Amino acid sequence: MNVVIIGASGYSGAELASLVAKHPTLSLTGCYVSAHSLDKHKLLSELYPEHLGLLDLPLQPLNEHALADITHSADYVCLCTDHKVSVDLAPQFLALGKKVFDLSGGYRLASNDDYLTYYGFEHQHPELLNEAAYGLAEWNSEAIAKAQLVAVAGCYPTAALNALKPLQQAGLLSDERIIINAVSGVTGAGRKASIGTHFCEVSLAPYGLFNHRHGPEIQQHLGHKVLFTPHLGNFPRGILETIYVQLKPGVTSEQVAKAYQVLADEPLIRLLGSKIPSIKGVAKQPYVDIAWQQQGSQLIVMAAIDNLLKGAAGQALQCINLSMGLPHTTGLVGAFK
């Protein structure tokens, strides 16, 4: 299958391009950027020299000529673009019969009201919000395989939902709000220059208190109230979440361990038991590492992922694999050694 990537110059786009280029059954047929981008016509490997020899592809401007090429050459279109740009582009490619994998937040939430509140714009295609399959690969594989539009899950929600859905599904959660403290590396803020994400200026600091867009995404797909607080850390990549859960009275450690067995056979989930996960353990790897410790009815769950892989490009490739009827791990396990 032929894949094109829109927004290939960003961190997630370049990561996905490298995965597609190395995939045994996919062909990377085009990498595109905005017609106004300063990166247009450069080779992707100029921006990311670690991919020299693999991604010596020009970043083509997305114009009418490019759209004509995509019409004839692409089976799958991956959008690594700004949320609002994805909202506008996805219907165009769907109308051309392409399967669209959107790595932005443009189709993750349920209603236009959510977009006005958390994204600050009016969604121009709300009719597609119910058609988009939520791309949380381990939990929504059947819908992902069938859908024409896949809204790849956000990075923070991927860690949180995989850590919490086993407990919710087993009926072990109390009605109390779950508290999620999460920290991400600087690549999570994107490649565009900003003083707030300049590496020399970054310290460990919270942001988006009470109103970060990943809060409602987690809450919507978990079906439980959460208080989500993200932090920006001074390291390049990775996410670590510490999650505080109040269990129902009388829930035992054996019940908690049993609940997590729903993920035991998932090849990209690693259940660590009480062993504390680390960002070092998942950086440049496609896994979710999940651990937990319990004291009475209080449970602390920890989850770690690489924000550019399992939190973005790796999960997008998982969704593509599901669409093709391939194992989750195709082109992922062993690709980073």
Long-range contacts (C-beta under 8 A, 24 or more apart in sequence): 1-25, 1-26, 1-27, 1-75, 1-76, 1-320, 1-324, 2-26, 2-27, 2-29, 2-73, 2-74, 2-75, 2-76, 3-27, 3-28, 3-29, 3-74, 3-75, 3-76, 3-77, 3-78, 3-320, 4-28, 4-29, 4-30, 4-31, 4-32, 4-70, 4-73, 4-74, 4-76, 4-77, 4-78, 5-30, 5-31, 5-32, 5-78, 5-80, 6-32, 6-33, 6-62, 6-77, 6-78, 6-79, 6-80, 6-81, 6-89, 7-32, 7-33, 7-34, 7-79, 7-80, 7-81, 7-82, 7-85, 8-32, 8-33, 8-44, 8-59, 8-80, 9-33, 9-37, 9-39, 9-44, 9-47, 9-59, 9-191, 10-80, 10-190, 10-191, 11-187, 11-190, 11-191, 11-308, 11-312, 12-80, 12-103, 12-308, 12-312, 12-313, 13-78, 13-80, 13-103, 13-313, 14-44, 14-47, 14-48, 14-51, 14-55, 15-308, 15-309, 15-312, 15-313, 15-314, 16-78, 16-80, 16-103, 16-312, 16-313, 16-316, 16-317, 17-44, 17-51, 17-55, 17-57, 18-48, 18-51, 18-54, 18-55, 19-313, 19-314, 19-317, 19-331, 19-332, 19-335, 20-78, 20-317, 20-331, 21-54, 21-55, 22-54, 22-331, 22-335, 23-317, 23-330, 23-331, 24-330, 24-331, 25-324, 25-326, 25-330, 26-320, 26-331, 28-57, 29-73, 29-74, 30-57, 30-60, 30-66, 30-69, 30-70, 30-73, 30-74, 31-55, 31-57, 31-58, 31-59, 31-60, 32-59, 32-60, 32-61, 32-62, 32-66, 32-70, 33-59, 33-60, 33-61, 33-62, 34-61, 34-62, 34-85, 35-61, 35-62, 35-63, 37-61, 67-92, 70-96, 70-98, 71-96, 74-98, 75-99, 76-100, 76-101, 76-320, 76-323, 77-101, 78-102, 78-103, 78-316, 79-103, 79-104, 79-106, 80-104, 80-312, 83-119, 83-121, 84-119, 84-121, 87-121, 87-123, 87-124, 87-125, 88-124, 90-125, 90-128, 90-149, 91-125, 91-128, 94-128, 94-148, 94-149, 99-147, 99-148, 99-149, 99-150, 99-323, 100-148, 100-149, 100-150, 101-135, 101-150, 101-152, 101-316, 101-319, 101-320, 102-132, 102-149, 102-150, 102-151, 102-152, 103-152, 103-312, 103-313, 103-316, 105-151, 105-154, 105-213, 105-217, 106-151, 107-132, 107-149, 107-151, 108-132, 108-134, 108-151, 108-153, 108-154, 108-217, 109-213, 109-216, 109-217, 109-220, 110-220, 114-216, 117-211, 117-216, 118-211, 118-212, 118-213, 118-215, 118-216, 119-213, 134-221, 135-315, 135-316, 135-319, 136-161, 136-162, 136-221, 136-315, 137-268, 137-315, 137-318, 137-319, 137-322, 137-328, 138-162, 138-263, 138-266, 138-268, 138-269, 138-328, 139-165, 141-322, 144-319, 144-322, 144-323, 145-322, 145-323, 145-325, 150-319, 150-323, 152-312, 152-315, 152-316, 152-319, 153-217, 153-221, 153-315, 154-213, 154-214, 154-217, 154-311, 155-184, 155-188, 155-214, 155-239, 155-305, 155-307, 155-311, 155-312, 156-180, 156-182, 156-184, 156-214, 156-218, 156-228, 156-230, 156-239, 156-241, 156-311, 157-214, 157-217, 157-218, 157-221, 158-288, 158-305, 158-310, 158-311, 158-315, 159-239, 159-241, 159-288, 159-303, 159-304, 159-305, 159-310, 159-311, 160-218, 160-222, 160-226, 160-228, 160-241, 160-243, 160-303, 161-218, 161-221, 161-222, 162-263, 162-269, 162-288, 162-290, 162-303, 163-241, 163-243, 163-288, 163-290, 163-301, 163-302, 163-303, 164-218, 164-222, 164-224, 164-243, 164-245, 164-301, 165-222, 166-259, 166-260, 166-262, 166-263, 167-245, 167-247, 167-256, 167-259, 167-299, 167-301, 168-222, 168-223, 168-224, 169-259, 169-262, 170-255, 170-258, 170-259, 170-262, 171-248, 172-247, 172-248, 172-251, 172-255, 172-256, 172-259, 173-224, 173-245, 173-246, 173-247, 173-248, 174-246, 174-247, 174-248, 174-249, 174-297, 175-225, 176-246, 177-225, 177-226, 177-227, 178-224, 178-225, 178-226, 178-227, 178-243, 178-244, 178-245, 178-246, 179-226, 179-227, 179-229, 179-243, 179-244, 180-218, 180-226, 180-227, 180-228, 180-229, 180-241, 180-242, 180-243, 180-244, 181-229, 181-231, 181-241, 181-242, 181-243, 181-244, 182-228, 182-229, 182-230, 182-231, 182-239, 182-240, 182-241, 182-242, 183-230, 183-231, 183-232, 183-233, 183-239, 183-240, 183-241, 184-230, 184-231, 184-232, 184-233, 184-238, 184-239, 184-307, 185-233, 185-235, 185-236, 185-237, 185-238, 185-239, 185-279, 185-307, 186-232, 186-233, 186-234, 186-235, 186-236, 186-237, 187-236, 187-237, 187-307, 187-308, 188-232, 188-237, 188-239, 188-307, 188-311, 189-232, 197-232, 199-234, 202-232, 202-233, 202-234, 203-234, 204-231, 204-232, 204-233, 204-234, 205-231, 205-232, 206-230, 206-231, 207-231, 207-232, 235-279, 237-279, 237-283, 237-284, 237-306, 237-307, 237-308, 238-279, 238-280, 238-282, 238-283, 238-304, 238-305, 238-306, 238-307, 239-279, 239-303, 239-304, 239-305, 239-306, 239-307, 239-311, 240-277, 240-278, 240-279, 240-302, 240-303, 240-304, 241-302, 241-303, 241-304, 242-300, 242-301, 242-302, 243-300, 243-301, 243-302, 243-303, 244-298, 244-299, 244-300, 245-298, 245-299, 245-300, 245-301, 246-297, 246-298, 246-299, 247-294, 247-297, 247-298, 247-299, 248-297, 249-297, 250-297, 251-297, 253-294, 256-292, 256-294, 256-299, 260-290, 260-292, 263-290, 266-328, 267-327, 267-328, 267-329, 267-333, 268-310, 268-314, 268-318, 268-328, 268-329, 268-332, 268-333, 276-302, 277-302, 277-303, 277-304, 278-304, 279-304, 282-306, 282-310, 284-309, 284-336, 285-309, 285-310, 285-336, 286-310, 286-314, 286-318, 286-329, 286-332, 286-333, 286-335, 286-336
